Amino acid sequence: METVGIAKAKTLLSRLVARLEGGELDEVVITRAGHPVAKLVPVAVATGKRIGVAKGIFEVPDDSYTPHNADIECMFNGK
């Protein structure tokens, strides 16, 4: 982790991003007046998963789905 003031981050943004992409840094905390205000992380870290890896593997049911178990329906509806 690296901590950078907002003015310096503005000047070094492309370098900081390159270091994140290259794996040299795992995150950059940006501060204003010494207080953290933002964090830069690589996209894979931000999402927690790779984008699009399950495309086409799962079938999403349509909106006409009706529950088959009354107990489960009550739990989901808070009854």
TIRO-2110 file (N, C-alpha, C; in Angstrom, 1 decimal):
// TIRO-2110
0.8, -1.2, 0.0, N, 1, A
0.0, 0.0, 0.0, CA, 1, A
0.9, 1.2, 0.0, C, 1, A
0.5, 2.2, -0.8, N, 2, A
1.2, 3.5, -0.8, CA, 2, A
0.1, 4.6, -0.5, C, 2, A
0.5, 5.6, 0.3, N, 3, A
-0.3, 6.7, 0.6, CA, 3, A
0.2, 7.9, -0.1, C, 3, A
-0.6, 8.7, -0.8, N, 4, A
-0.2, 9.8, -1.6, CA, 4, A
-1.2, 10.9, -1.3, C, 4, A
-0.7, 12.2, -1.2, N, 5, A
-1.6, 13.3, -1.1, CA, 5, A
-2.3, 13.6, -2.4, C, 5, A
-3.4, 14.2, -2.4, N, 6, A
-4.2, 14.4, -3.6, CA, 6, A
-3.5, 15.2, -4.7, C, 6, A
-2.8, 16.2, -4.3, N, 7, A
-2.1, 17.0, -5.3, CA, 7, A
-1.0, 16.1, -6.0, C, 7, A
-0.3, 15.3, -5.2, N, 8, A
0.8, 14.5, -5.8, CA, 8, A
0.1, 13.4, -6.6, C, 8, A
-1.0, 12.8, -6.2, N, 9, A
-1.7, 11.8, -6.9, CA, 9, A
-2.1, 12.3, -8.3, C, 9, A
-2.5, 13.5, -8.3, N, 10, A
-3.0, 14.2, -9.6, CA, 10, A
-1.8, 14.2, -10.6, C, 10, A
-0.6, 14.5, -10.1, N, 11, A
0.6, 14.6, -10.9, CA, 11, A
1.0, 13.3, -11.3, C, 11, A
0.9, 12.3, -10.4, N, 12, A
1.5, 10.9, -10.7, CA, 12, A
0.5, 9.9, -11.1, C, 12, A
-0.7, 10.3, -11.4, N, 13, A
-1.8, 9.3, -11.6, CA, 13, A
-1.4, 8.2, -12.6, C, 13, A
-0.9, 8.5, -13.8, N, 14, A
-0.6, 7.5, -14.8, CA, 14, A
0.5, 6.6, -14.2, C, 14, A
1.5, 7.1, -13.5, N, 15, A
2.5, 6.2, -12.9, CA, 15, A
1.9, 5.3, -11.8, C, 15, A
1.0, 5.8, -11.0, N, 16, A
0.4, 5.0, -10.0, CA, 16, A
-0.4, 3.9, -10.6, C, 16, A
-1.2, 4.2, -11.6, N, 17, A
-2.0, 3.2, -12.3, CA, 17, A
-1.1, 2.1, -12.9, C, 17, A
0.0, 2.5, -13.6, N, 18, A
0.9, 1.6, -14.2, CA, 18, A
1.5, 0.6, -13.1, C, 18, A
1.8, 1.2, -11.9, N, 19, A
2.3, 0.3, -10.8, CA, 19, A
1.3, -0.6, -10.3, C, 19, A
0.0, -0.2, -10.3, N, 20, A
-1.1, -1.1, -9.9, CA, 20, A
-1.2, -2.2, -10.9, C, 20, A
-1.2, -1.8, -12.2, N, 21, A
-1.4, -2.8, -13.3, CA, 21, A
-0.2, -3.8, -13.3, C, 21, A
0.9, -3.3, -13.0, N, 22, A
2.1, -4.2, -13.0, CA, 22, A
2.2, -5.1, -11.7, C, 22, A
1.4, -4.9, -10.8, N, 23, A
1.4, -5.7, -9.5, CA, 23, A
2.4, -5.2, -8.5, C, 23, A
3.0, -4.1, -8.8, N, 24, A
4.0, -3.5, -7.8, CA, 24, A
3.3, -3.0, -6.6, C, 24, A
2.1, -2.5, -6.8, N, 25, A
1.3, -2.0, -5.6, CA, 25, A
-0.1, -2.8, -5.6, C, 25, A
-0.6, -3.0, -4.4, N, 26, A
-1.9, -3.6, -4.4, CA, 26, A
-3.0, -2.6, -4.1, C, 26, A
-2.6, -1.4, -3.6, N, 27, A
-3.6, -0.3, -3.5, CA, 27, A
-2.8, 1.0, -3.2, C, 27, A
-3.5, 2.1, -3.6, N, 28, A
-3.0, 3.5, -3.3, CA, 28, A
-4.1, 4.2, -2.6, C, 28, A
-3.7, 4.7, -1.4, N, 29, A
-4.7, 5.5, -0.6, CA, 29, A
-4.4, 7.0, -0.9, C, 29, A
-5.4, 7.7, -1.2, N, 30, A
-5.2, 9.1, -1.5, CA, 30, A
-5.8, 9.9, -0.3, C, 30, A
-4.9, 10.9, 0.1, N, 31, A
-5.3, 11.7, 1.3, CA, 31, A
-5.5, 13.1, 0.9, C, 31, A
-6.3, 13.8, 1.8, N, 32, A
-6.5, 15.3, 1.7, CA, 32, A
-6.3, 15.8, 3.1, C, 32, A
-5.3, 16.6, 3.2, N, 33, A
-5.0, 17.2, 4.6, CA, 33, A
-4.7, 16.1, 5.6, C, 33, A
-4.0, 15.0, 5.1, N, 34, A
-3.6, 13.9, 5.9, CA, 34, A
-4.6, 12.9, 6.2, C, 34, A
-5.9, 13.1, 5.7, N, 35, A
-7.0, 12.1, 6.0, CA, 35, A
-7.3, 11.3, 4.7, C, 35, A
-7.4, 10.0, 4.8, N, 36, A
-7.7, 9.2, 3.6, CA, 36, A
-9.1, 9.6, 3.1, C, 36, A
-9.2, 9.8, 1.7, N, 37, A
-10.4, 10.1, 1.1, CA, 37, A
-10.8, 9.2, 0.0, C, 37, A
-9.8, 8.4, -0.6, N, 38, A
-10.1, 7.5, -1.7, CA, 38, A
-9.1, 6.5, -1.7, C, 38, A
-9.4, 5.4, -2.5, N, 39, A
-8.4, 4.3, -2.6, CA, 39, A
-8.5, 3.8, -4.1, C, 39, A
-7.3, 3.7, -4.7, N, 40, A
-7.2, 3.1, -6.0, CA, 40, A
-6.7, 1.6, -5.9, C, 40, A
-7.4, 0.8, -6.5, N, 41, A
-7.1, -0.7, -6.5, CA, 41, A
-7.2, -1.2, -8.0, C, 41, A
-6.5, -2.3, -8.3, N, 42, A
-6.7, -2.9, -9.6, CA, 42, A
-8.2, -3.4, -9.8, C, 42, A
-8.7, -3.4, -11.0, N, 43, A
-10.1, -3.8, -11.2, CA, 43, A
-10.4, -5.2, -10.6, C, 43, A
-9.5, -6.2, -10.8, N, 44, A
-9.7, -7.5, -10.3, CA, 44, A
-9.8, -7.5, -8.8, C, 44, A
-9.1, -6.7, -8.1, N, 45, A
-9.2, -6.6, -6.6, CA, 45, A
-10.6, -5.9, -6.3, C, 45, A
-10.9, -4.9, -7.0, N, 46, A
-12.2, -4.1, -6.7, CA, 46, A
-13.4, -5.0, -6.8, C, 46, A
-13.4, -5.8, -7.9, N, 47, A
-14.6, -6.6, -8.1, CA, 47, A
-14.6, -8.0, -7.3, C, 47, A
-13.4, -8.4, -7.0, N, 48, A
-13.3, -9.7, -6.3, CA, 48, A
-13.4, -10.9, -7.2, C, 48, A
-13.6, -10.6, -8.5, N, 49, A
-13.7, -11.7, -9.4, CA, 49, A
-13.4, -11.2, -10.8, C, 49, A
-13.0, -12.1, -11.7, N, 50, A
-12.7, -11.7, -13.1, CA, 50, A
-14.1, -11.5, -13.8, C, 50, A
-14.1, -10.5, -14.6, N, 51, A
-15.3, -10.1, -15.3, CA, 51, A
-15.6, -11.1, -16.4, C, 51, A
-16.8, -11.7, -16.5, N, 52, A
-17.3, -12.5, -17.6, CA, 52, A
-16.9, -13.9, -17.6, C, 52, A
-16.3, -14.5, -16.5, N, 53, A
-15.9, -15.8, -16.5, CA, 53, A
-17.0, -16.9, -16.5, C, 53, A
-18.2, -16.5, -16.1, N, 54, A
-19.3, -17.4, -16.0, CA, 54, A
-20.3, -17.2, -17.1, C, 54, A
-20.0, -16.3, -18.1, N, 55, A
-21.0, -16.0, -19.1, CA, 55, A
-21.4, -17.3, -19.8, C, 55, A
-22.7, -17.5, -19.9, N, 56, A
-23.3, -18.6, -20.6, CA, 56, A
-23.3, -19.9, -19.8, C, 56, A
-22.8, -19.9, -18.6, N, 57, A
-22.8, -21.2, -17.8, CA, 57, A
-24.0, -21.3, -17.0, C, 57, A
-24.6, -20.2, -16.5, N, 58, A
-25.8, -20.3, -15.7, CA, 58, A
-27.0, -19.8, -16.4, C, 58, A
-28.1, -20.4, -16.1, N, 59, A
-29.4, -20.0, -16.7, CA, 59, A
-30.2, -19.2, -15.6, C, 59, A
-30.6, -18.0, -16.0, N, 60, A
-31.3, -17.1, -15.0, CA, 60, A
-32.8, -17.3, -15.2, C, 60, A
-33.5, -17.7, -14.2, N, 61, A
-34.9, -18.0, -14.4, CA, 61, A
-35.7, -16.7, -14.7, C, 61, A
-36.8, -16.8, -15.4, N, 62, A
-37.6, -15.7, -15.8, CA, 62, A
-38.4, -15.2, -14.5, C, 62, A
-39.1, -14.1, -14.7, N, 63, A
-39.8, -13.5, -13.6, CA, 63, A
-41.1, -14.3, -13.2, C, 63, A
-41.4, -15.3, -14.0, N, 64, A
-42.7, -16.0, -13.7, CA, 64, A
-42.4, -17.2, -12.7, C, 64, A
-41.2, -17.2, -12.1, N, 65, A
-40.9, -18.3, -11.1, CA, 65, A
-41.8, -18.2, -9.9, C, 65, A
-42.4, -19.3, -9.5, N, 66, A
-43.2, -19.4, -8.3, CA, 66, A
-42.6, -20.4, -7.3, C, 66, A
-42.4, -20.0, -6.0, N, 67, A
-41.8, -20.9, -5.1, CA, 67, A
-42.6, -22.2, -4.9, C, 67, A
-42.0, -23.3, -4.7, N, 68, A
-42.7, -24.6, -4.5, CA, 68, A
-42.8, -25.0, -3.0, C, 68, A
-42.1, -24.2, -2.2, N, 69, A
-42.1, -24.6, -0.8, CA, 69, A
-42.6, -23.4, 0.0, C, 69, A
-43.8, -23.5, 0.7, N, 70, A
-44.4, -22.4, 1.4, CA, 70, A
-43.5, -21.9, 2.6, C, 70, A
-42.7, -22.8, 3.2, N, 71, A
-41.8, -22.4, 4.3, CA, 71, A
-40.7, -21.4, 3.8, C, 71, A
-40.1, -21.8, 2.7, N, 72, A
-39.1, -21.0, 2.1, CA, 72, A
-39.7, -19.7, 1.6, C, 72, A
-40.8, -19.7, 1.0, N, 73, A
-41.5, -18.4, 0.6, CA, 73, A
-41.7, -17.5, 1.8, C, 73, A
-42.1, -18.0, 2.9, N, 74, A
-42.3, -17.2, 4.1, CA, 74, A
-41.0, -16.6, 4.6, C, 74, A
-39.9, -17.4, 4.5, N, 75, A
-38.6, -16.9, 5.0, CA, 75, A
-38.2, -15.7, 4.1, C, 75, A
-38.4, -15.8, 2.8, N, 76, A
-37.9, -14.8, 1.9, CA, 76, A
-38.8, -13.5, 2.0, C, 76, A
-40.1, -13.7, 2.3, N, 77, A
-41.0, -12.6, 2.4, CA, 77, A
-41.1, -12.0, 3.8, C, 77, A
-40.3, -12.6, 4.7, N, 78, A
-40.3, -12.1, 6.1, CA, 78, A
-41.5, -12.4, 6.9, C, 78, A
-42.2, -13.4, 6.6, N, 79, A
-43.4, -13.8, 7.4, CA, 79, A
-43.1, -14.9, 8.4, C, 79, A
END
